[in-house]
C-alpha cells in the first residue's frame, strides 16, 4: 500500500486539481489571493529541488545522501510544504465565485486529499531514511520539524544548491502548474 501510494502520488494529487479546474468558479478577488500563494508554494518547491535533485521524481524512495541544508534546515518536507501552499493557492483561486458549501467542499477535498496522500508518503520515506542513515537521520529528526518550519535554520546542514537540476526535475510540475494557470485563465474569461 505505501509503495503504491508513493509511486502514484502524482496521479493521486492530480485528481483534486482536475476537480478544481472542472468545478471551480474563479473571480478576480480569489485569483488575486490565490495565485501569489500558488507561486510562493512552487518557489519553495523549486528551492528544495535545488538541494535534493532529481531523486525526488522516482517511483521508489531513494536518497544518495541525507540533505539537511537550505529549506531542509527549516523543515524535513519542504517539497510537500510547497505543494500544500501551491494547492491552497489554486484551491482559493478557482473557487471564489462558488457558493460557500461548494467552495468549502472543493478546498477541503483538495487539501484533504493531499493530507491523505502525504500521511502515507511521509512515514514511508522516513522509514527508508531511518534505515539508510540511522543515527544521522534520528539527529536530524530531533532538530527539524516534519511539517511546520522552524524560524531559524538548524545548523549549517549538509548538501549544496544546484539550480541546474530544477528544470529537469520539475518539468512535470511546471507543466501541471502551467495547465492550472491556463485552466484558471479560461475559467476567469468565462466568468
SEBAMAR-978732 format. One record per atom (N, C-alpha, C): residue in one letter; chain; x, y, z. Coordinates in steps of 0.02 Angstrom, whole numbers, plus 50000, padded with zeros to 5 digits. Layout:
% SEBAMAR-978732
a,A,X,Y,Z $
...
% end
This chain:
% SEBAMAR-978732
x,A,50041,49940,50000 $
x,A,50000,50000,50000 $
x,A,50043,50063,50000 $
x,A,50093,50066,50045 $
x,A,50136,50125,50050 $
x,A,50173,50137,49984 $
x,A,50201,50082,49956 $
x,A,50238,50087,49893 $
x,A,50192,50109,49836 $
x,A,50131,50083,49836 $
x,A,50083,50102,49784 $
x,A,50068,50176,49787 $
x,A,50052,50201,49846 $
x,A,50035,50272,49854 $
x,A,50095,50315,49836 $
x,A,50155,50295,49858 $
x,A,50215,50333,49843 $
x,A,50225,50336,49767 $
x,A,50220,50280,49734 $
x,A,50232,50277,49662 $
x,A,50179,50315,49622 $
x,A,50119,50320,49649 $
x,A,50063,50353,49613 $
x,A,50044,50420,49643 $
x,A,50087,50449,49684 $
x,A,50070,50511,49719 $
x,A,50052,50567,49670 $
x,A,50087,50572,49614 $
x,A,50071,50623,49565 $
x,A,50002,50616,49536 $
x,A,49985,50555,49517 $
x,A,49918,50543,49488 $
x,A,49864,50554,49540 $
x,A,49876,50531,49602 $
x,A,49827,50540,49655 $
x,A,49814,50614,49669 $
x,A,49868,50654,49667 $
x,A,49861,50725,49682 $
x,A,49834,50764,49622 $
x,A,49835,50733,49563 $
x,A,49807,50766,49504 $
x,A,49730,50766,49506 $
x,A,49702,50718,49541 $
x,A,49628,50713,49544 $
x,A,49597,50777,49571 $
x,A,49618,50802,49630 $
x,A,49586,50864,49654 $
x,A,49600,50924,49608 $
x,A,49657,50924,49573 $
x,A,49671,50978,49526 $
x,A,49622,50978,49469 $
x,A,49607,50919,49443 $
x,A,49558,50912,49388 $
x,A,49489,50933,49413 $
x,A,49471,50912,49473 $
x,A,49406,50930,49501 $
x,A,49401,51006,49509 $
x,A,49453,51038,49535 $
x,A,49453,51111,49541 $
x,A,49445,51144,49473 $
x,A,49483,51120,49424 $
x,A,49479,51150,49357 $
x,A,49410,51141,49327 $
x,A,49378,51084,49340 $
x,A,49312,51070,49311 $
x,A,49256,51107,49347 $
x,A,49258,51108,49413 $
x,A,49201,51134,49452 $
x,A,49212,51203,49481 $
x,A,49274,51227,49480 $
x,A,49288,51292,49509 $
x,A,49258,51350,49469 $
x,A,49242,51403,49506 $
x,A,49216,51464,49476 $
x,A,49256,51523,49505 $
x,A,49311,51540,49472 $
x,A,49353,51593,49499 $
x,A,49323,51662,49489 $
x,A,49346,51709,49530 $
x,A,49331,51780,49520 $
x,A,49396,51819,49530 $
x,A,49395,51882,49515 $
x,A,49456,51923,49518 $
x,A,49487,51922,49588 $
x,A,49446,51927,49639 $
x,A,49473,51927,49707 $
x,A,49506,51861,49725 $
x,A,49473,51806,49709 $
x,A,49501,51740,49726 $
x,A,49566,51728,49689 $
x,A,49570,51751,49628 $
x,A,49633,51744,49589 $
x,A,49687,51787,49620 $
x,A,49670,51848,49639 $
x,A,49720,51893,49670 $
x,A,49746,51866,49736 $
x,A,49705,51830,49772 $
x,A,49726,51800,49836 $
x,A,49763,51734,49825 $
x,A,49736,51692,49781 $
x,A,49762,51625,49772 $
x,A,49826,51620,49732 $
x,A,49832,51657,49677 $
x,A,49891,51649,49635 $
x,A,49957,51664,49669 $
x,A,49962,51718,49709 $
x,A,50026,51728,49743 $
x,A,50045,51670,49789 $
x,A,49996,51639,49821 $
x,A,50009,51580,49862 $
x,A,50034,51522,49819 $
x,A,50002,51511,49762 $
x,A,50022,51457,49717 $
x,A,50094,51467,49694 $
x,A,50111,51528,49675 $
x,A,50180,51542,49653 $
x,A,50230,51535,49710 $
x,A,50211,51557,49770 $
x,A,50255,51550,49828 $
x,A,50268,51477,49843 $
x,A,50216,51436,49840 $
x,A,50225,51365,49851 $
x,A,50271,51333,49800 $
x,A,50264,51352,49738 $
x,A,50309,51324,49686 $
x,A,50380,51349,49696 $
x,A,50389,51411,49719 $
x,A,50457,51436,49733 $
x,A,50490,51395,49789 $
x,A,50452,51380,49841 $
x,A,50479,51338,49895 $
x,A,50498,51269,49868 $
x,A,50455,51241,49827 $
x,A,50469,51176,49798 $
x,A,50532,51178,49755 $
x,A,50539,51228,49713 $
x,A,50598,51234,49670 $
x,A,50662,51242,49712 $
x,A,50658,51281,49765 $
x,A,50715,51289,49810 $
x,A,50736,51222,49839 $
x,A,50686,51183,49860 $
x,A,50701,51117,49890 $
x,A,50731,51070,49838 $
x,A,50704,51071,49777 $
x,A,50731,51027,49724 $
x,A,50802,51046,49707 $
x,A,50819,51109,49712 $
x,A,50888,51130,49701 $
x,A,50937,51098,49749 $
x,A,50913,51077,49806 $
x,A,50954,51041,49855 $
x,A,50948,50965,49848 $
x,A,50887,50941,49837 $
x,A,50877,50868,49836 $
x,A,50889,50837,49768 $
x,A,50882,50875,49714 $
x,A,50897,50849,49648 $
x,A,50841,50807,49618 $
x,A,50859,50769,49566 $
x,A,50809,50732,49528 $
x,A,50784,50669,49563 $
x,A,50814,50649,49618 $
x,A,50793,50588,49652 $
x,A,50722,50593,49679 $
x,A,50695,50653,49685 $
x,A,50628,50663,49711 $
x,A,50574,50642,49663 $
x,A,50591,50628,49600 $
x,A,50540,50613,49550 $
x,A,50529,50538,49539 $
x,A,50566,50496,49572 $
x,A,50561,50424,49559 $
x,A,50498,50392,49587 $
x,A,50488,50330,49566 $
x,A,50431,50291,49591 $
x,A,50447,50252,49654 $
x,A,50511,50252,49673 $
x,A,50532,50220,49735 $
x,A,50573,50271,49774 $
x,A,50576,50263,49839 $
x,A,50613,50309,49881 $
x,A,50688,50296,49872 $
x,A,50725,50348,49857 $
x,A,50798,50344,49853 $
x,A,50826,50407,49882 $
x,A,50887,50402,49908 $
x,A,50922,50460,49934 $
x,A,50996,50443,49937 $
x,A,51036,50471,49891 $
x,A,51107,50457,49893 $
x,A,51142,50488,49954 $
x,A,51111,50540,49982 $
x,A,51138,50573,50042 $
x,A,51080,50604,50080 $
x,A,51090,50616,50144 $
x,A,51039,50649,50185 $
x,A,51050,50725,50178 $
x,A,51004,50758,50145 $
x,A,51009,50830,50134 $
x,A,50977,50865,50194 $
x,A,51016,50909,50226 $
x,A,50991,50946,50284 $
x,A,51005,51021,50278 $
x,A,51025,51044,50219 $
x,A,51040,51115,50208 $
x,A,50982,51148,50172 $
x,A,50988,51214,50163 $
x,A,50936,51252,50128 $
x,A,50869,51245,50163 $
x,A,50815,51233,50125 $
x,A,50749,51228,50157 $
x,A,50744,51168,50204 $
x,A,50787,51117,50193 $
x,A,50787,51058,50236 $
x,A,50814,51073,50305 $
x,A,50844,51131,50315 $
x,A,50867,51152,50381 $
x,A,50809,51183,50421 $
x,A,50754,51197,50387 $
x,A,50696,51226,50420 $
x,A,50640,51176,50432 $
x,A,50632,51131,50383 $
x,A,50577,51083,50386 $
x,A,50598,51020,50347 $
x,A,50579,50961,50371 $
x,A,50600,50899,50340 $
x,A,50567,50886,50272 $
x,A,50511,50916,50259 $
x,A,50474,50903,50198 $
x,A,50457,50966,50159 $
x,A,50508,51005,50140 $
x,A,50492,51069,50106 $
x,A,50457,51060,50039 $
x,A,50469,51005,50004 $
x,A,50434,50992,49941 $
x,A,50359,50988,49954 $
x,A,50340,50952,50005 $
x,A,50270,50941,50020 $
x,A,50238,51004,50050 $
x,A,50276,51042,50089 $
x,A,50251,51106,50114 $
x,A,50237,51152,50055 $
x,A,50284,51154,50007 $
x,A,50275,51194,49947 $
x,A,50214,51171,49907 $
x,A,50206,51105,49899 $
x,A,50148,51078,49864 $
x,A,50083,51098,49898 $
x,A,50082,51094,49964 $
x,A,50022,51110,50001 $
x,A,50003,51184,49992 $
x,A,50054,51228,49994 $
x,A,50041,51300,49985 $
x,A,50017,51313,49913 $
x,A,50048,51279,49865 $
x,A,50025,51286,49795 $
x,A,49953,51263,49788 $
x,A,49937,51206,49816 $
x,A,49869,51180,49812 $
x,A,49819,51226,49846 $
x,A,49837,51253,49904 $
x,A,49793,51301,49938 $
x,A,49782,51362,49893 $
x,A,49836,51386,49863 $
x,A,49829,51444,49819 $
x,A,49782,51431,49761 $
x,A,49792,51374,49727 $
x,A,49747,51359,49671 $
x,A,49676,51345,49694 $
x,A,49668,51311,49751 $
x,A,49601,51298,49777 $
x,A,49564,51364,49791 $
x,A,49599,51411,49821 $
x,A,49568,51477,49833 $
x,A,49554,51514,49768 $
x,A,49602,51513,49722 $
x,A,49595,51549,49659 $
x,A,49536,51523,49618 $
x,A,49527,51457,49617 $
x,A,49475,51428,49575 $
x,A,49405,51434,49604 $
x,A,49398,51447,49668 $
x,A,49331,51439,49699 $
x,A,49299,51504,49724 $
x,A,49323,51560,49704 $
x,A,49297,51624,49729 $
x,A,49223,51636,49717 $
x,A,49198,51615,49659 $
x,A,49128,51626,49643 $
x,A,49084,51565,49656 $
x,A,49113,51512,49682 $
x,A,49072,51454,49702 $
x,A,49033,51473,49765 $
x,A,48976,51442,49775 $
x,A,48939,51453,49837 $
x,A,48981,51429,49897 $
x,A,48962,51451,49955 $
x,A,49000,51435,50016 $
x,A,49010,51360,50025 $
x,A,48956,51322,50017 $
x,A,48960,51249,50027 $
x,A,49006,51217,49975 $
x,A,48997,51236,49911 $
x,A,49039,51208,49858 $
x,A,49112,51228,49868 $
x,A,49124,51291,49885 $
x,A,49193,51314,49896 $
x,A,49225,51275,49953 $
x,A,49188,51267,50007 $
x,A,49215,51230,50065 $
x,A,49230,51157,50045 $
x,A,49184,51127,50008 $
x,A,49194,51057,49987 $
x,A,49254,51050,49941 $
x,A,49261,51096,49893 $
x,A,49317,51092,49846 $
x,A,49384,51104,49880 $
x,A,49388,51155,49921 $
x,A,49451,51169,49956 $
x,A,49468,51113,50005 $
x,A,49419,51092,50044 $
x,A,49430,51038,50092 $
x,A,49448,50973,50057 $
x,A,49414,50958,50002 $
x,A,49429,50897,49965 $
x,A,49500,50898,49936 $
x,A,49521,50955,49908 $
x,A,49588,50960,49879 $
x,A,49641,50952,49933 $
x,A,49634,50990,49987 $
x,A,49685,50987,50040 $
x,A,49681,50922,50079 $
x,A,49621,50895,50088 $
x,A,49613,50831,50122 $
x,A,49645,50774,50083 $
x,A,49640,50776,50017 $
x,A,49673,50726,49976 $
x,A,49749,50729,49986 $
x,A,49775,50790,49986 $
x,A,49847,50798,49998 $
x,A,49867,50771,50066 $
x,A,49829,50787,50116 $
x,A,49845,50761,50183 $
x,A,49843,50685,50185 $
x,A,49794,50656,50152 $
x,A,49790,50583,50150 $
x,A,49849,50552,50115 $
x,A,49868,50579,50057 $
x,A,49924,50552,50019 $
x,A,49989,50561,50058 $
x,A,50001,50621,50083 $
x,A,50063,50634,50119 $
x,A,50064,50600,50187 $
x,A,50006,50586,50215 $
x,A,50003,50548,50277 $
x,A,50029,50477,50269 $
x,A,50029,50452,50208 $
x,A,50058,50386,50192 $
x,A,50129,50393,50167 $
x,A,50141,50442,50123 $
x,A,50206,50451,50091 $
x,A,50261,50471,50140 $
x,A,50247,50519,50183 $
x,A,50300,50544,50229 $
x,A,50326,50489,50276 $
x,A,50283,50453,50311 $
x,A,50310,50399,50353 $
x,A,50347,50345,50313 $
x,A,50324,50331,50252 $
x,A,50357,50283,50208 $
x,A,50429,50308,50192 $
x,A,50435,50371,50174 $
x,A,50501,50399,50160 $
x,A,50545,50400,50222 $
x,A,50515,50418,50278 $
x,A,50555,50422,50340 $
x,A,50580,50353,50362 $
x,A,50541,50301,50351 $
x,A,50566,50233,50366 $
x,A,50628,50218,50325 $
x,A,50625,50234,50261 $
x,A,50683,50223,50217 $
x,A,50743,50263,50242 $
x,A,50733,50327,50258 $
x,A,50788,50370,50280 $
x,A,50818,50345,50346 $
x,A,50775,50322,50391 $
x,A,50799,50296,50455 $
x,A,50840,50232,50444 $
x,A,50816,50187,50400 $
x,A,50852,50126,50385 $
x,A,50918,50140,50350 $
x,A,50919,50191,50308 $
x,A,50979,50207,50268 $
x,A,51030,50248,50307 $
x,A,51007,50298,50346 $
x,A,51053,50345,50378 $
x,A,51057,50338,50453 $
x,A,51014,50298,50483 $
x,A,51017,50282,50554 $
x,A,51020,50342,50601 $
x,A,51072,50343,50641 $
x,A,51079,50395,50693 $
x,A,51083,50465,50663 $
x,A,51111,50471,50604 $
x,A,51114,50537,50570 $
x,A,51044,50563,50557 $
x,A,50999,50519,50534 $
x,A,50930,50540,50522 $
x,A,50895,50553,50588 $
x,A,50906,50513,50639 $
x,A,50875,50524,50704 $
x,A,50894,50592,50733 $
x,A,50957,50611,50725 $
x,A,50980,50676,50750 $
x,A,50945,50732,50711 $
x,A,50937,50723,50646 $
x,A,50903,50771,50604 $
x,A,50830,50778,50625 $
x,A,50797,50722,50637 $
x,A,50727,50722,50659 $
x,A,50720,50759,50725 $
x,A,50768,50752,50769 $
x,A,50765,50785,50835 $
x,A,50771,50861,50829 $
x,A,50803,50885,50775 $
x,A,50815,50957,50767 $
x,A,50767,50992,50720 $
x,A,50738,50956,50672 $
x,A,50700,50987,50619 $
x,A,50629,50958,50617 $
x,A,50578,51000,50620 $
x,A,50509,50975,50620 $
x,A,50488,50947,50552 $
x,A,50439,50904,50554 $
x,A,50415,50869,50494 $
x,A,50378,50916,50447 $
x,A,50333,50958,50472 $
x,A,50288,50997,50429 $
x,A,50291,51073,50442 $
x,A,50287,51094,50504 $
x,A,50287,51165,50519 $
x,A,50359,51190,50528 $
x,A,50383,51233,50483 $
x,A,50453,51253,50483 $
x,A,50476,51288,50546 $
x,A,50540,51279,50560 $
x,A,50574,51318,50612 $
x,A,50579,51390,50589 $
x,A,50591,51436,50636 $
x,A,50600,51506,50617 $
x,A,50672,51521,50599 $
x,A,50718,51478,50619 $
x,A,50789,51486,50602 $
x,A,50816,51417,50581 $
x,A,50865,51416,50538 $
x,A,50891,51351,50515 $
x,A,50924,51312,50572 $
x,A,50921,51246,50567 $
x,A,50952,51202,50616 $
x,A,51024,51189,50594 $
x,A,51070,51231,50613 $
x,A,51140,51222,50596 $
x,A,51155,51235,50523 $
x,A,51215,51217,50502 $
x,A,51236,51230,50434 $
x,A,51207,51180,50385 $
x,A,51198,51119,50403 $
x,A,51168,51069,50361 $
x,A,51214,51041,50307 $
x,A,51194,50985,50280 $
x,A,51233,50952,50228 $
x,A,51195,50956,50162 $
x,A,51231,50969,50108 $
x,A,51201,50974,50042 $
x,A,51217,51040,50011 $
x,A,51216,51041,49945 $
x,A,51229,51103,49908 $
x,A,51173,51117,49860 $
x,A,51165,51180,49844 $
x,A,51113,51203,49799 $
x,A,51138,51200,49728 $
x,A,51100,51167,49684 $
x,A,51117,51162,49613 $
x,A,51056,51180,49573 $
x,A,51050,51243,49552 $
x,A,50990,51264,49516 $
x,A,50982,51230,49448 $
x,A,51036,51201,49422 $
x,A,51032,51169,49355 $
x,A,50987,51108,49355 $
x,A,50973,51078,49412 $
x,A,50930,51018,49413 $
x,A,50856,51035,49414 $
x,A,50839,51098,49429 $
x,A,50769,51116,49439 $
x,A,50728,51104,49376 $
x,A,50750,51128,49319 $
x,A,50711,51120,49257 $
x,A,50702,51047,49240 $
x,A,50754,51007,49249 $
x,A,50750,50936,49233 $
x,A,50704,50899,49283 $
x,A,50712,50913,49346 $
x,A,50674,50878,49398 $
x,A,50602,50902,49401 $
x,A,50589,50963,49382 $
x,A,50523,50993,49390 $
x,A,50483,50999,49326 $
x,A,50504,50969,49273 $
x,A,50469,50978,49209 $
x,A,50395,50960,49214 $
x,A,50379,50904,49245 $
x,A,50308,50884,49252 $
x,A,50270,50932,49297 $
x,A,50304,50955,49350 $
x,A,50272,51003,49395 $
x,A,50258,51068,49359 $
x,A,50306,51092,49320 $
x,A,50296,51155,49283 $
x,A,50240,51147,49231 $
x,A,50236,51090,49199 $
x,A,50182,51078,49150 $
x,A,50114,51078,49186 $
x,A,50110,51045,49243 $
x,A,50048,51044,49281 $
x,A,50030,51114,49305 $
x,A,50079,51150,49330 $
x,A,50067,51219,49354 $
x,A,50042,51262,49296 $
x,A,50074,51255,49238 $
x,A,50052,51293,49179 $
x,A,49982,51275,49157 $
x,A,49966,51211,49159 $
x,A,49898,51189,49141 $
x,A,49846,51218,49189 $
x,A,49864,51221,49253 $
x,A,49817,51250,49301 $
x,A,49809,51326,49288 $
x,A,49863,51359,49270 $
x,A,49858,51430,49253 $
x,A,49814,51441,49191 $
x,A,49823,51398,49141 $
x,A,49781,51404,49081 $
x,A,49707,51390,49097 $
x,A,49694,51339,49136 $
x,A,49625,51324,49156 $
x,A,49595,51382,49195 $
x,A,49634,51411,49239 $
x,A,49610,51468,49278 $
x,A,49595,51527,49233 $
x,A,49640,51541,49186 $
x,A,49629,51597,49139 $
x,A,49566,51585,49097 $
x,A,49557,51524,49073 $
x,A,49499,51506,49034 $
x,A,49435,51516,49075 $
x,A,49435,51489,49136 $
x,A,49375,51495,49179 $
x,A,49361,51568,49197 $
x,A,49414,51606,49209 $
x,A,49405,51677,49228 $
x,A,49376,51717,49169 $
x,A,49396,51700,49109 $
x,A,49370,51734,49049 $
x,A,49296,51722,49040 $
x,A,49274,51661,49058 $
x,A,49204,51643,49051 $
x,A,49160,51675,49105 $
x,A,49191,51695,49160 $
x,A,49151,51721,49217 $
x,A,49125,51791,49204 $
% end
